[in-house]
Amino acid sequence: MQAEFPSNGHILEIACDESGSEGGKLIGGNTDVFAHAGVRLSAESAAECIRETRDRIRSPATEYKANHLLREKHRPVLEWLLGPLGPIYGNAHVYLIDKTFFAVGKVVDLLVGEVAYAADTAPRRDRQAEAMAVTLHREGQRAFGRERWNAFLESFNDLMRAKTSADAFFRTVDVLDLAGAGGRVGEIMELLRRARSHADSFRARLLDDPEMMPALDPLIPAIVQAVVHWGEGGNPVSIVHDEHNALTDKRIAQLKEMFGESHPTGLRHAPTGRLTSLRLVDSRSDPRVQVADFLAGVARKIASDELNDRGDADLVALLRPYVDPSSVWGDDRSWSLLGPPPGAQP
């Protein structure tokens, strides 16, 4: 199918939705993967996609969701939707986030990195922080045991949502300290113990300004990456997004600032691309957002199954061309299957 460009001047209008959003609750929630989908379709093409899906599934439901497509009896419909001859191939993009790895990355980014690499340039700091996050993600549970490691991550998650105190969080750090991990994990935990003042400062800012950009909500970096992806080459991007309580007027304004010359919130350096507008709609009123909802929902389920080593090889292969190479994913085995092959351009 040929790529479609809505006739809105030179602005690309992209319809987006997510699946797996639980706000800033990354650990101990109902889902372990977050997926954000964007589609570039005209309203007429999206409506035809919905009509064809309904004709193929023939459910009496008034509103179709991803779970209709994920039922085994409707597998041919899902394969049609994702396949190279389907209605969205060449016009869709999915950003995946492994929530546990995302949380570990935030431990490093918001606390450890402030101690270790505050004086470094942004690119070098990013590389160092990513390397530490990968080390902690791969070695943390093995070094400290599943129960202590999960308690530590849950406590960090609560701290960053102002659900617990810094004292409570650093007590979990002390528990890990007693386990006596050596090597690089031990070095990283020592840096974390020195980050108490940064934890206090972050929590104070959060309490002072509940509207500040949420550090742990994966929706924010997902929207940023959607603009980066679709705005490649300097294209200005307009987003139509399903309604979401995290997308307040203030936060939408902050997102637009991130793509300007002044970017005081959220990111250390401005991303490429330009966000001209972000408009919220009820997904039931816009067939393009409904198609994005389909894609986000099936992508989350397919990716979560693969992450947990119960993946469906055929569905993973169908999803793979849509997946953003910058997705936040810590498991090498599943990413080797989910990550887009070189040169993929759905």
Salt bridges, closest charged atoms under 4 A:
GLU13 OE2 - ARG279 NH2 3.83
GLU13 OE1 - ARG288 NH1 2.74
GLU22 OE2 - LYS99 NZ 3.06
GLU48 OE1 - ARG51 NH2 2.94
GLU52 OE2 - ARG56 NE 2.69
GLU63 OE2 - LYS65 NZ 3.96
GLU79 OE2 - ARG75 NE 2.78
ASP109 OD1 - ARG268 NH1 2.66
GLU114 OE2 - ARG125 NH2 2.79
ASP120 OD2 - ARG124 NE 3.33
ASP126 OD1 - ARG268 NH2 2.02
ASP126 OD2 - HIS269 NE2 3.80
GLU139 OE1 - ARG142 NH2 2.76
ASP167 OD1 - ARG196 NH2 2.44
ASP177 OD1 - ARG193 NH1 3.13
GLU187 OE1 - ARG184 NH1 2.95
GLU190 OE1 - ARG193 NH2 2.77
ASP200 OD2 - ARG196 NE 3.23
ASP209 OD2 - LYS250 NZ 3.43
ASP282 OD2 - ARG284 NH2 2.74
ASP286 OD2 - ARG288 NH2 2.76
ASP293 OD2 - LYS65 NZ 3.10
ASP305 OD2 - LYS301 NZ 2.72
ASP305 OD1 - ARG310 NE 3.08
GLU306 OE2 - ARG333 NH1 2.70
ASP309 OD1 - ARG333 NH1 3.64
ASP312 OD2 - ARG75 NH1 2.61
ASP314 OD2 - ARG75 NH2 3.98
ASP324 OD2 - HIS93 NE2 2.53
ASP332 OD2 - ARG138 NH2 2.51
